[in-house]
Amino acid sequence: MLRKTIIPVVIFVFIISAGLVQAESGMQVAQVTFATAVEDRQPIGPGTSFPTTVERVYCFTAINGAEGEASVSHVWYYNDTEMARVPLSVRAAAWRTWSSKRIMPFWVGQWRVDVESADGDILTSKEFSIASP
């Protein structure tokens, strides 16, 4: 009796797992843009170097090719130290999403955002800097 129950459960878990892998397997990052704001789902004030007075930097990401519902994370690094990890849903084949990080005036130097899949694979990585005016 137990064996009759376990086999269907194992098959069900395998099918669900395969579907989740498929949902993310074709996913590609089409765009990563750093900006000072996002309005109407578009980055405003794009750049790769910002002054210490910026207060907040946005990481705008366009994803293509996701099948079904998937997710990515923006992982923010300052001088190679993780500062934030932001999970973001991807709910269509072509999806735009963003996160932001408050920037303290003394955080001068190199920043990086890794865009990671739900499995932790780095899909892409992009850098920006905070410089004294």
C-alpha angles and dihedrals in degrees: 000000000000091000091053089056098043097052096057090045092052091048091049092050091049092051093048091047092050090052092053092050090049091050090061103027096085094041117125132178106237097178141010116184129173114213145161093241145359118226127173088358092300129110114251122201097014120197149132097229124049133180122248087252092066094099093191136030123198126210108208115194131187116201126196132187102027112149115209120340115334138157142221133189131222107218111195119206130188112196088342093306115120109242102171142001115203120187114211130189122233108201104170141034090258110037136163120203139158146188132196138213126208108232121213114214092242094056092095117160142043124353129183135189119203116200105214131190120233087265091058095253113145107240093182141336131212134183136215134172139224111216134183111254 
